[in-house]
Amino acid sequence: MPFLVAFWPKASSNKKAMNPCLCGFRTDPSRECTCQPFAIQKYMAKISGPLLDRIDLHIEVPAVKYKDLSSKESGESSEKIRERVVRAREIQSRRFRGRKGMYANAHMQSREIREFCKLDAAGEELLKMAITKLGLSARAYDRILKVSRTIADMANSADIRPEHVSEAIQYRSLDRNLIV
């Protein structure tokens, strides 16, 4: 059964999960959702917009197919991923050296976002289009910029490129899925 995972920015123990609808199959490619559109809207309305704005990442996690579970192919190793995360954290630590209480991109306030999350024209246009079409709030705009900065750090990129912005926008799935 697919579900949605939301990560709050401060403490890793605050991971929360929820089904995409009452029956749990709305985003499942192999099972049909039995919920009426009104029921889905009512279910999703339990999560307020201001609460969603405070969550950095909204990720839909589909059910894993047996073929994928039994595959002999291995993805990227945890060790390699850990190396990228440690490198990104070191980048952030250097970026915020000397700033009291700031150790990671998640801690940035408006002033730091303007300083460290500059976009080129293509990135600006992409973000403008997403904000306009999805009707995202100013808080969601800031979250997308901070997540874009983190994705760039993970890619060891000094600049935030359009692909980093695009990926960050994709992590706002609940903002997009509230409209049935």
C-alpha contacts under 8 A as a table, 3 or more apart, distances in Angstrom:
res1	aa1	res2	aa2	distance
1	M	24	G	6.22
1	M	25	F	6.37
1	M	28	D	6.94
1	M	62	P	7.05
1	M	63	A	5.23
2	P	19	N	6.81
2	P	20	P	7.35
2	P	24	G	6.60
2	P	25	F	6.54
2	P	27	T	6.60
2	P	28	D	5.93
2	P	60	E	7.34
2	P	61	V	5.59
2	P	62	P	4.24
2	P	63	A	4.80
3	F	17	A	6.66
3	F	18	M	5.61
3	F	19	N	4.39
3	F	20	P	5.69
3	F	24	G	7.06
3	F	60	E	6.09
3	F	61	V	5.48
3	F	62	P	6.59
4	L	17	A	5.52
4	L	18	M	5.27
4	L	19	N	5.92
4	L	20	P	6.21
4	L	58	H	6.98
4	L	59	I	5.66
4	L	60	E	4.52
4	L	61	V	5.83
5	V	15	K	7.25
5	V	16	K	5.88
5	V	17	A	4.43
5	V	18	M	6.61
5	V	58	H	6.05
5	V	59	I	5.32
5	V	60	E	6.45
5	V	61	V	7.12
6	A	15	K	6.20
6	A	16	K	5.45
6	A	17	A	6.22
6	A	55	I	6.62
6	A	56	D	7.76
6	A	57	L	5.85
6	A	58	H	4.87
6	A	59	I	6.50
7	F	12	S	7.58
7	F	14	N	6.87
7	F	15	K	5.10
7	F	16	K	6.68
7	F	55	I	6.12
7	F	56	D	6.39
7	F	57	L	5.66
7	F	58	H	7.04
8	W	11	A	6.83
8	W	12	S	7.40
8	W	14	N	6.07
8	W	15	K	6.57
8	W	54	R	7.25
8	W	55	I	4.98
8	W	56	D	6.25
8	W	57	L	7.63
9	P	12	S	7.64
9	P	55	I	6.59
9	P	56	D	6.05
9	P	106	A	6.37
10	K	106	A	7.64
11	A	14	N	5.73
12	S	15	K	6.30
19	N	22	L	6.89
19	N	23	C	7.88
19	N	24	G	5.07
20	P	24	G	5.67
20	P	25	F	7.09
20	P	26	R	5.95
20	P	27	T	6.86
20	P	44	M	7.89
21	C	24	G	5.02
21	C	25	F	6.92
21	C	26	R	6.05
21	C	35	C	7.21
21	C	40	I	5.51
21	C	43	Y	6.51
21	C	44	M	7.36
22	L	35	C	6.81
22	L	39	A	7.78
22	L	40	I	7.04
22	L	43	Y	6.96
23	C	26	R	7.64
23	C	33	C	6.61
23	C	34	T	6.63
23	C	35	C	6.57
24	G	27	T	7.98
24	G	33	C	7.26
25	F	28	D	4.94
25	F	31	R	6.04
25	F	32	E	6.15
25	F	33	C	4.76
25	F	34	T	7.80
26	R	32	E	7.00
26	R	33	C	4.83
26	R	35	C	7.94
27	T	33	C	7.96
27	T	62	P	6.95
28	D	31	R	5.56
28	D	32	E	7.17
28	D	33	C	7.88
28	D	62	P	6.18
28	D	63	A	6.76
29	P	32	E	7.64
35	C	39	A	6.24
35	C	40	I	6.48
36	Q	39	A	5.22
36	Q	40	I	6.43
37	P	40	I	5.12
37	P	41	Q	6.26
37	P	180	V	6.26
38	F	41	Q	5.09
38	F	42	K	6.14
39	A	42	K	5.05
39	A	43	Y	6.05
40	I	43	Y	5.01
40	I	44	M	6.06
40	I	180	V	7.38
41	Q	44	M	5.15
41	Q	45	A	5.89
41	Q	178	L	6.86
41	Q	179	I	7.27
41	Q	180	V	6.61
42	K	45	A	5.05
42	K	46	K	6.90
43	Y	46	K	5.77
44	M	47	I	5.86
44	M	178	L	6.37
45	A	48	S	6.26
45	A	178	L	7.61
47	I	51	L	6.73
47	I	52	L	6.90
48	S	51	L	5.28
48	S	52	L	6.35
49	G	52	L	5.03
49	G	53	D	6.12
50	P	53	D	5.04
50	P	54	R	6.71
51	L	54	R	5.37
51	L	55	I	7.00
52	L	55	I	5.32
52	L	174	L	7.60
52	L	175	D	7.54
53	D	56	D	7.55
53	D	137	S	7.40
53	D	139	R	5.86
53	D	140	A	5.34
53	D	143	R	7.91
54	R	139	R	7.40
54	R	140	A	7.74
55	I	58	H	7.20
56	D	143	R	5.82
56	D	144	I	7.66
56	D	147	V	7.24
56	D	171	Y	7.94
56	D	172	R	7.87
57	L	171	Y	5.15
57	L	172	R	6.12
58	H	171	Y	5.18
58	H	172	R	5.13
58	H	173	S	5.51
58	H	174	L	6.00
59	I	171	Y	5.76
59	I	172	R	7.33
59	I	173	S	6.32
59	I	174	L	7.98
60	E	173	S	7.09
64	V	68	D	6.64
64	V	69	L	6.88
65	K	68	D	5.38
65	K	69	L	6.43
66	Y	69	L	4.94
66	Y	70	S	6.02
67	K	70	S	5.36
67	K	71	S	6.01
68	D	71	S	5.17
71	S	74	S	7.82
74	S	77	S	7.66
76	E	80	K	6.68
76	E	81	I	7.05
77	S	80	K	5.33
77	S	81	I	6.46
78	S	81	I	5.05
78	S	82	R	5.94
79	E	82	R	5.03
79	E	83	E	6.23
80	K	83	E	5.09
80	K	84	R	6.49
81	I	84	R	5.18
81	I	85	V	6.27
82	R	85	V	5.02
82	R	86	V	6.07
83	E	86	V	5.19
83	E	87	R	6.10
84	R	87	R	5.08
84	R	88	A	6.09
84	R	154	M	5.76
84	R	155	A	7.73
85	V	88	A	5.06
85	V	89	R	6.13
85	V	154	M	6.36
86	V	89	R	5.07
86	V	90	E	6.19
87	R	90	E	5.07
87	R	91	I	6.28
87	R	154	M	7.38
87	R	156	N	7.91
88	A	91	I	5.02
88	A	92	Q	6.27
88	A	150	T	7.37
88	A	153	D	5.00
88	A	154	M	5.17
88	A	156	N	7.11
89	R	92	Q	5.03
89	R	93	S	6.00
89	R	104	A	6.99
90	E	93	S	4.93
90	E	94	R	6.22
91	I	94	R	5.29
91	I	95	R	6.15
91	I	153	D	6.89
92	Q	95	R	4.86
92	Q	96	F	6.20
92	Q	103	Y	6.50
92	Q	104	A	5.40
92	Q	105	N	6.66
92	Q	153	D	7.80
93	S	96	F	5.42
93	S	97	R	5.94
93	S	103	Y	5.37
93	S	104	A	6.61
94	R	97	R	5.11
96	F	99	R	5.47
96	F	102	M	5.90
96	F	103	Y	5.94
96	F	104	A	7.41
97	R	102	M	7.89
97	R	103	Y	7.66
99	R	102	M	5.67
101	G	107	H	7.83
102	M	105	N	7.99
102	M	107	H	5.61
102	M	108	M	7.15
103	Y	107	H	6.92
104	A	107	H	5.66
104	A	108	M	7.47
105	N	108	M	5.50
105	N	146	K	5.91
105	N	147	V	7.72
105	N	149	R	7.20
105	N	150	T	6.56
106	A	146	K	6.48
106	A	147	V	7.93
108	M	111	R	7.68
108	M	112	E	5.39
108	M	113	I	6.03
108	M	146	K	7.56
109	Q	112	E	5.49
109	Q	113	I	6.12
110	S	113	I	5.02
110	S	114	R	6.24
110	S	142	D	7.60
111	R	114	R	5.33
111	R	115	E	6.37
112	E	115	E	4.88
112	E	116	F	5.85
112	E	117	C	7.80
113	I	116	F	5.36
113	I	117	C	5.17
113	I	118	K	7.87
113	I	142	D	7.28
113	I	145	L	7.21
113	I	146	K	6.98
114	R	117	C	5.77
114	R	118	K	6.46
115	E	118	K	6.76
116	F	149	R	7.71
117	C	145	L	6.08
117	C	146	K	6.99
117	C	148	S	7.85
117	C	149	R	6.05
117	C	160	I	7.01
118	K	159	D	7.80
118	K	160	I	7.06
119	L	122	A	7.74
119	L	123	G	5.34
119	L	124	E	5.75
119	L	159	D	7.72
119	L	160	I	6.04
119	L	161	R	7.11
119	L	162	P	7.98
120	D	123	G	5.29
120	D	124	E	6.14
120	D	160	I	7.84
120	D	161	R	7.31
120	D	162	P	7.89
121	A	124	E	5.06
121	A	125	E	6.14
122	A	125	E	5.16
122	A	126	L	6.19
122	A	162	P	6.18
123	G	126	L	5.10
123	G	127	L	6.17
123	G	160	I	7.88
123	G	161	R	6.40
123	G	162	P	4.44
123	G	165	V	6.39
124	E	127	L	5.21
124	E	128	K	6.00
125	E	128	K	5.01
125	E	129	M	6.11
126	L	129	M	5.21
126	L	130	A	6.29
126	L	162	P	7.15
126	L	165	V	7.45
126	L	166	S	7.29
127	L	130	A	5.06
127	L	131	I	6.09
127	L	141	Y	7.97
127	L	165	V	6.98
127	L	166	S	7.93
127	L	169	I	7.88
128	K	131	I	5.23
128	K	132	T	6.08
129	M	132	T	5.17
129	M	133	K	5.89
130	A	133	K	5.29
130	A	134	L	5.62
130	A	135	G	7.70
130	A	136	L	7.60
130	A	169	I	7.31
131	I	134	L	5.46
131	I	135	G	5.38
131	I	136	L	4.86
131	I	137	S	7.39
131	I	141	Y	7.12
132	T	135	G	5.22
132	T	136	L	7.06
134	L	175	D	7.14
134	L	176	R	6.22
136	L	140	A	5.90
136	L	141	Y	6.90
136	L	175	D	7.14
137	S	140	A	5.11
137	S	141	Y	6.29
138	A	141	Y	4.92
138	A	142	D	6.40
139	R	142	D	5.17
139	R	143	R	6.29
140	A	143	R	4.94
140	A	144	I	6.10
141	Y	144	I	5.22
141	Y	145	L	6.37
142	D	145	L	5.13
142	D	146	K	6.27
143	R	146	K	5.13
143	R	147	V	6.07
144	I	147	V	5.15
144	I	148	S	5.92
144	I	165	V	7.13
144	I	168	A	5.53
144	I	169	I	6.21
145	L	148	S	4.97
145	L	149	R	6.18
145	L	165	V	7.23
145	L	168	A	7.73
146	K	149	R	5.07
146	K	150	T	6.34
147	V	150	T	4.98
147	V	151	I	6.15
147	V	168	A	5.69
148	S	151	I	5.06
148	S	152	A	6.15
148	S	160	I	6.53
148	S	164	H	5.14
148	S	165	V	5.10
148	S	167	E	7.43
148	S	168	A	5.37
149	R	152	A	5.09
149	R	153	D	6.18
149	R	160	I	6.03
149	R	164	H	7.63
150	T	153	D	4.89
150	T	154	M	6.16
151	I	154	M	5.00
151	I	155	A	6.29
151	I	164	H	5.82
151	I	167	E	7.96
151	I	168	A	7.60
152	A	155	A	5.01
152	A	156	N	6.15
152	A	157	S	5.03
152	A	158	A	6.98
152	A	159	D	6.77
152	A	160	I	5.49
152	A	161	R	7.33
152	A	164	H	6.04
153	D	156	N	4.81
153	D	157	S	5.69
153	D	158	A	7.12
154	M	157	S	7.58
157	S	160	I	7.00
160	I	164	H	6.14
160	I	165	V	7.23
161	R	164	H	5.35
161	R	165	V	6.66
162	P	165	V	5.04
162	P	166	S	6.06
163	E	166	S	4.93
163	E	167	E	6.14
164	H	167	E	5.21
164	H	168	A	6.25
165	V	168	A	5.10
165	V	169	I	6.19
166	S	169	I	5.15
166	S	170	Q	6.38
167	E	170	Q	5.11
167	E	171	Y	6.71
168	A	171	Y	5.25
168	A	172	R	7.29
169	I	172	R	5.55
170	Q	173	S	6.21
172	R	175	D	5.53
172	R	176	R	6.90
173	S	176	R	5.15
173	S	177	N	6.05
174	L	177	N	4.92
174	L	178	L	6.04
175	D	178	L	5.98
176	R	179	I	6.73
177	N	180	V	6.56
